[in-house]
Amino acid sequence: MADLSITAPLTHPGTLFLLFCFEWPRLWWERISPFGMALEPGEVERRFDEYFEIERIAGTEKPDFSKLIARHAAYLMIRKGDRK
């Protein structure tokens, strides 16, 4: 899973970063598992908004838990300028 501590040092202002992820509200059993498979809605913004401009460019709108992959999303992120 993408993490700011890995992503930020590899980028500079203006860098484009495409993040594809599984995204749905965690079910009760996913909350107790140490191996999270999906991000929760809004988690991309919470994790990356300080350093990246974020635009959701693709994905499904509503989770469908009858499918193996309930919901997916793609985000185009552009690294913001250095903070002074």
FILOKOL-229011 format. One record per residue (C-alpha): x, y, z; residue number from 1; residue in one letter. Coordinates in pm, 1 decimal. Example, Ala and Ser with C-alpha at 12.3 -4.5 7.8 and 13.67 -1.06 7.14 Angstrom:
+----------+----------+----------+------+------+
:        x :        y :        z : resi : resn :
+----------+----------+----------+------+------+
:   1230.0 :   -450.0 :    780.0 :    1 :    A :
:   1367.0 :   -106.0 :    714.0 :    2 :    S :
+----------+----------+----------+------+------+
This chain:
+----------+----------+----------+------+------+
:        x :        y :        z : resi : resn :
+----------+----------+----------+------+------+
:      0.0 :      0.0 :      0.0 :    1 :    M :
:    129.1 :    344.0 :    -86.1 :    2 :    A :
:    264.4 :    533.2 :    209.0 :    3 :    D :
:    370.8 :    895.7 :    233.8 :    4 :    L :
:    701.7 :    801.8 :    399.6 :    5 :    S :
:    791.1 :    607.8 :     83.1 :    6 :    I :
:    628.5 :    831.1 :   -178.7 :    7 :    T :
:    729.9 :   1181.9 :    -67.0 :    8 :    A :
:   1110.5 :   1132.7 :    -71.8 :    9 :    P :
:   1090.9 :    993.4 :   -426.6 :   10 :    L :
:    910.7 :   1297.8 :   -563.4 :   11 :    T :
:    975.8 :   1668.1 :   -617.2 :   12 :    H :
:    739.8 :   1960.6 :   -685.9 :   13 :    P :
:    543.5 :   1888.6 :  -1002.5 :   14 :    G :
:    594.3 :   1511.1 :   -997.3 :   15 :    T :
:    291.8 :   1316.2 :  -1120.1 :   16 :    L :
:    197.3 :   1008.7 :   -917.7 :   17 :    F :
:    -78.7 :    768.0 :  -1022.4 :   18 :    L :
:   -228.1 :    570.6 :   -736.7 :   19 :    L :
:   -457.6 :    277.5 :   -812.6 :   20 :    F :
:   -616.5 :    124.4 :   -506.6 :   21 :    C :
:   -899.5 :    -83.5 :   -371.4 :   22 :    F :
:  -1127.3 :    139.3 :   -169.4 :   23 :    E :
:  -1425.8 :     54.6 :     49.3 :   24 :    W :
:  -1543.3 :     99.1 :    407.6 :   25 :    P :
:  -1368.5 :   -167.0 :    613.4 :   26 :    R :
:  -1579.3 :   -455.3 :    731.9 :   27 :    L :
:  -1557.2 :   -567.8 :   1095.7 :   28 :    W :
:  -1315.2 :   -851.4 :   1021.6 :   29 :    W :
:  -1089.2 :   -624.2 :    814.1 :   30 :    E :
:  -1052.6 :   -388.8 :   1113.0 :   31 :    R :
:   -896.4 :   -661.5 :   1327.7 :   32 :    I :
:   -670.8 :   -797.4 :   1052.5 :   33 :    S :
:   -315.8 :   -658.3 :   1035.7 :   34 :    P :
:   -321.4 :   -699.2 :    656.1 :   35 :    F :
:   -547.3 :   -421.6 :    530.4 :   36 :    G :
:   -630.5 :   -481.9 :    167.1 :   37 :    M :
:   -819.0 :   -162.7 :     89.4 :   38 :    A :
:   -814.8 :    204.8 :    172.5 :   39 :    L :
:  -1124.8 :    357.1 :    325.5 :   40 :    E :
:  -1305.5 :    633.1 :    132.9 :   41 :    P :
:  -1127.9 :    960.9 :    209.1 :   42 :    G :
:   -809.4 :    790.3 :    327.7 :   43 :    E :
:   -609.3 :    896.0 :     20.1 :   44 :    V :
:   -687.7 :   1259.5 :     96.2 :   45 :    E :
:   -604.9 :   1217.2 :    466.1 :   46 :    R :
:   -269.6 :   1054.7 :    391.4 :   47 :    R :
:   -146.0 :   1259.4 :     96.3 :   48 :    F :
:   -324.0 :   1597.7 :     89.9 :   49 :    D :
:    -48.0 :   1784.6 :    271.7 :   50 :    E :
:    203.5 :   1715.1 :     -7.0 :   51 :    Y :
:     -4.8 :   1638.6 :   -318.2 :   52 :    F :
:   -288.2 :   1790.2 :   -518.6 :   53 :    E :
:   -529.5 :   1499.1 :   -556.6 :   54 :    I :
:   -783.3 :   1425.9 :   -830.2 :   55 :    E :
:   -990.4 :   1108.1 :   -845.4 :   56 :    R :
:   -983.3 :   1019.1 :  -1215.4 :   57 :    I :
:  -1146.5 :    673.4 :  -1232.2 :   58 :    A :
:  -1313.6 :    402.3 :  -1032.4 :   59 :    G :
:  -1643.1 :    270.1 :   -912.2 :   60 :    T :
:  -1875.1 :    492.8 :   -712.4 :   61 :    E :
:  -2046.2 :    249.9 :   -474.8 :   62 :    K :
:  -1899.2 :    -64.7 :   -321.6 :   63 :    P :
:  -2051.9 :   -393.6 :   -436.9 :   64 :    D :
:  -1964.2 :   -649.4 :   -170.1 :   65 :    F :
:  -2100.2 :   -933.5 :   -384.6 :   66 :    S :
:  -1780.6 :   -899.7 :   -594.4 :   67 :    K :
:  -1426.6 :   -996.1 :   -498.3 :   68 :    L :
:  -1312.5 :   -635.1 :   -547.7 :   69 :    I :
:  -1592.5 :   -428.0 :   -396.6 :   70 :    A :
:  -1468.8 :    -90.9 :   -520.3 :   71 :    R :
:  -1158.6 :     50.0 :   -688.2 :   72 :    H :
:  -1027.4 :    397.3 :   -757.6 :   73 :    A :
:   -748.0 :    573.9 :   -941.1 :   74 :    A :
:   -605.2 :    904.3 :   -823.7 :   75 :    Y :
:   -377.2 :   1139.9 :  -1012.9 :   76 :    L :
:   -163.4 :   1323.8 :   -763.1 :   77 :    M :
:     71.9 :   1614.6 :   -832.5 :   78 :    I :
:    337.7 :   1699.0 :   -578.0 :   79 :    R :
:    286.5 :   2046.3 :   -433.1 :   80 :    K :
:    571.3 :   2298.9 :   -410.7 :   81 :    G :
:    805.5 :   2299.0 :   -113.1 :   82 :    D :
:    648.4 :   2430.6 :    203.3 :   83 :    R :
:    829.1 :   2722.0 :    362.4 :   84 :    K :
+----------+----------+----------+------+------+
